[in-house]
Amino acid sequence: MLLQRPESELLISEFSEEELQELKQLTTFRYREKTSTGFSTDKIQYYRLSEDEEFLSTSMGFLHGILNEFPAAESDIQPMRRLPLFMKKNYILWDEQIEIFKKWYEHYRGTISIPTGGGKSFLALSSIFHLRGPTLICVPTKEIQNNVWMTYLTEKLGIPRNYIGRFGGGYKEIKPITIAIYNSAYLYIDLLKDKFEFLIPDECHRAPSKQFKKIALQSKALYRCGLSATPTRQDHNEELIYKSIGPLIQGPKFNEMVDSKRIAPFVHERIFTNLLPYERETYDELFQKYRSAPKRKYNEFTKTRQYYMVEMQKLALGSSAKIPPLTKMVFKHMDDKILIYTKFINQAETLNKILRPYNAKLLIGKTKKHDRKRIFDWFHRSGKAIIIATNCIDEGINVPDANVAIIASGHGVVRQMIQRIGRTVRYKLLKISKIYEIVSKDTFDERQSGRRQIKE
């Protein structure tokens, strides 16, 4: 069997009929999409076979799986030339990180999973330092593009700014090392796919989405390194992450990182509240309608079970009964740095009106870039401060000196919980972080809170 890369695809030839059947299986994956009634599963055959069945073309992402199955296959794939670029590492990896890097180094592919605060980005920087090839880094937001990766590349590796491009967020720069926002990378994948030898999907749990999966599948990158605190997904499409980016490389868990003093220990407390009388009456009415509603939408006037579920969640998560215990926790920790998380903008704005006299700032999706920077700089400088934020700081934003998190409302997924805890457990001598959840009792909010608890 011969493996080649004439353009951006993997081209395979000189295989037997038996090997061809195995190749078809290796280049096929299950893919689940959410529907109004749950999930539908498709089997996607991601390969093309020539008419004479002498050649099979597929994604470069599947290379490691094929080599694992056919270790004797001959490869004629020539790596791109190394960048004539001087780099200097201005950081030191922990022993645990070194062990993880060694596992990635064995195949130059892998999906690295470490809890938020565990230094995933520094492992990616080490891989860039080692490979020194044209690199595409995919990130979910322009804040991570500018405030995290641009800073890391210039300050931690000493890469000159003119070698680093930004793609998306108002930019279309293609440089030897390019930081692209997922939305732009998939839209312009035909332009980007053949220009990079190393692909780093940050927050790679996003990579298998309906649109974003094109990036890993169509990129010609020979080397790949995915980063995520929690690569598993509700739709189970993490199979595509491991297939197209690299197998899971599991780092230390939360308790192990606490024991080794890599992150601070934390205390987690759930505070239950009862809905206000009028809220309970409305919630119960919605629940009865939910039970009798159809699962599917038959016409534009149909209100499905999903509709009533969303309305119940809005009411339970945004209950006014949460405000007194939340403010009580704030006053208890007035000498600390506090992050308050909400799912809804109106809830965040209400809390901001109440807490503004107590040194609180509001940070939501529409907050402008320079205002975000000003708020974070203020938070870092202050001895005590409060940020009230929506989901916009769940991923990738570094708030190293926060030590209290209050979750007013959130999703029922473990990933978000890990990210929010990770914002407050960056290690500091004698630091013990506090995590509070304000939960509406006997509602969907209580069920979601139970689902997002960390079982490790």
GIMOVEN-V735042 format. One record per pair of residues at least 12 apart in sequence whose C-alpha atoms are under 6 Angstrom apart, sorted by the first residue. I is the first residue (numbers start at 0). J is the second residue. D is the distance in whole Angstrom. If there is no record, write none. Layout:
BEGIN
i:I j:J d:D
i:I j:J d:D
END
This chain:
BEGIN
i:0 j:12 d:6
i:0 j:13 d:5
i:0 j:14 d:5
i:0 j:72 d:5
i:1 j:13 d:6
i:1 j:72 d:6
i:1 j:73 d:5
i:1 j:74 d:6
i:2 j:74 d:5
i:2 j:75 d:6
i:3 j:75 d:5
i:3 j:76 d:5
i:4 j:76 d:6
i:7 j:193 d:5
i:7 j:219 d:4
i:8 j:57 d:6
i:8 j:58 d:5
i:8 j:59 d:6
i:9 j:56 d:6
i:9 j:57 d:5
i:9 j:58 d:6
i:9 j:59 d:5
i:10 j:55 d:6
i:10 j:56 d:5
i:11 j:54 d:6
i:11 j:55 d:5
i:12 j:53 d:6
i:12 j:54 d:5
i:26 j:45 d:6
i:27 j:43 d:6
i:27 j:44 d:4
i:27 j:45 d:6
i:28 j:42 d:6
i:28 j:43 d:5
i:29 j:41 d:6
i:29 j:42 d:5
i:31 j:234 d:6
i:58 j:216 d:5
i:59 j:219 d:6
i:60 j:216 d:6
i:60 j:243 d:4
i:60 j:244 d:6
i:61 j:243 d:5
i:81 j:131 d:5
i:81 j:132 d:5
i:82 j:131 d:6
i:82 j:132 d:5
i:86 j:156 d:5
i:86 j:157 d:6
i:86 j:158 d:6
i:87 j:156 d:5
i:87 j:157 d:6
i:88 j:155 d:6
i:88 j:156 d:5
i:89 j:155 d:5
i:107 j:222 d:5
i:108 j:222 d:6
i:108 j:223 d:5
i:108 j:224 d:6
i:108 j:245 d:5
i:109 j:224 d:5
i:109 j:245 d:4
i:109 j:246 d:5
i:109 j:247 d:6
i:110 j:224 d:6
i:110 j:225 d:4
i:110 j:226 d:6
i:110 j:245 d:5
i:110 j:246 d:6
i:110 j:247 d:5
i:110 j:248 d:6
i:111 j:225 d:6
i:111 j:226 d:5
i:111 j:248 d:5
i:112 j:227 d:5
i:112 j:228 d:5
i:112 j:249 d:5
i:112 j:250 d:6
i:113 j:228 d:5
i:113 j:250 d:5
i:114 j:228 d:5
i:115 j:228 d:6
i:115 j:418 d:6
i:115 j:421 d:5
i:116 j:421 d:6
i:116 j:425 d:6
i:133 j:175 d:5
i:133 j:176 d:6
i:133 j:195 d:5
i:133 j:196 d:5
i:134 j:176 d:5
i:134 j:195 d:5
i:134 j:197 d:5
i:134 j:198 d:6
i:135 j:177 d:5
i:135 j:198 d:5
i:136 j:178 d:5
i:136 j:199 d:5
i:136 j:200 d:6
i:137 j:178 d:6
i:137 j:179 d:5
i:137 j:180 d:6
i:137 j:181 d:6
i:137 j:200 d:5
i:137 j:201 d:6
i:138 j:180 d:5
i:138 j:181 d:6
i:138 j:201 d:5
i:139 j:180 d:5
i:139 j:181 d:6
i:140 j:180 d:6
i:141 j:168 d:6
i:143 j:395 d:6
i:162 j:174 d:6
i:162 j:175 d:6
i:163 j:176 d:5
i:163 j:177 d:6
i:164 j:177 d:4
i:165 j:177 d:6
i:165 j:178 d:5
i:165 j:179 d:6
i:166 j:179 d:4
i:167 j:179 d:6
i:167 j:180 d:5
i:167 j:183 d:5
i:185 j:211 d:6
i:185 j:214 d:6
i:192 j:218 d:4
i:192 j:219 d:6
i:193 j:219 d:5
i:195 j:220 d:6
i:196 j:220 d:4
i:196 j:221 d:5
i:197 j:220 d:5
i:197 j:222 d:5
i:197 j:223 d:6
i:198 j:220 d:6
i:198 j:223 d:5
i:199 j:223 d:6
i:199 j:224 d:5
i:199 j:225 d:6
i:200 j:225 d:5
i:201 j:226 d:5
i:202 j:226 d:5
i:202 j:227 d:5
i:203 j:225 d:6
i:203 j:226 d:6
i:203 j:227 d:6
i:204 j:230 d:5
i:223 j:244 d:6
i:229 j:414 d:6
i:261 j:426 d:6
i:262 j:424 d:5
i:262 j:425 d:5
i:262 j:426 d:4
i:263 j:424 d:5
i:263 j:425 d:6
i:263 j:426 d:5
i:263 j:431 d:6
i:264 j:431 d:5
i:265 j:431 d:5
i:265 j:432 d:4
i:265 j:433 d:6
i:266 j:433 d:5
i:267 j:434 d:5
i:267 j:435 d:6
i:268 j:435 d:5
i:269 j:435 d:6
i:269 j:436 d:5
i:270 j:436 d:6
i:270 j:437 d:5
i:271 j:438 d:5
i:271 j:439 d:6
i:271 j:440 d:6
i:272 j:439 d:5
i:272 j:440 d:6
i:273 j:439 d:6
i:273 j:440 d:6
i:274 j:320 d:6
i:282 j:311 d:6
i:289 j:304 d:5
i:289 j:307 d:5
i:292 j:304 d:5
i:315 j:439 d:6
i:315 j:444 d:6
i:316 j:408 d:5
i:316 j:444 d:6
i:334 j:383 d:5
i:335 j:383 d:5
i:336 j:383 d:5
i:336 j:384 d:5
i:336 j:385 d:6
i:336 j:401 d:5
i:336 j:402 d:6
i:337 j:385 d:5
i:337 j:401 d:6
i:337 j:403 d:5
i:337 j:404 d:6
i:338 j:385 d:6
i:338 j:386 d:5
i:338 j:404 d:5
i:339 j:387 d:5
i:339 j:404 d:6
i:339 j:405 d:5
i:339 j:406 d:6
i:340 j:388 d:5
i:340 j:389 d:6
i:340 j:406 d:5
i:340 j:407 d:6
i:341 j:389 d:5
i:341 j:407 d:5
i:341 j:408 d:5
i:342 j:389 d:5
i:342 j:408 d:5
i:342 j:409 d:5
i:358 j:384 d:6
i:359 j:385 d:4
i:359 j:386 d:6
i:360 j:386 d:5
i:361 j:386 d:6
i:361 j:387 d:5
i:362 j:388 d:5
i:363 j:388 d:6
i:363 j:389 d:5
i:364 j:391 d:6
i:393 j:418 d:6
i:398 j:422 d:6
i:399 j:425 d:5
i:401 j:423 d:5
i:402 j:423 d:5
i:402 j:432 d:5
i:403 j:432 d:6
i:403 j:433 d:5
i:403 j:434 d:6
i:404 j:434 d:5
i:405 j:435 d:5
i:405 j:436 d:6
i:406 j:436 d:5
i:407 j:437 d:5
i:411 j:447 d:4
i:411 j:448 d:6
i:411 j:450 d:5
i:411 j:451 d:5
i:412 j:451 d:5
i:413 j:451 d:4
END
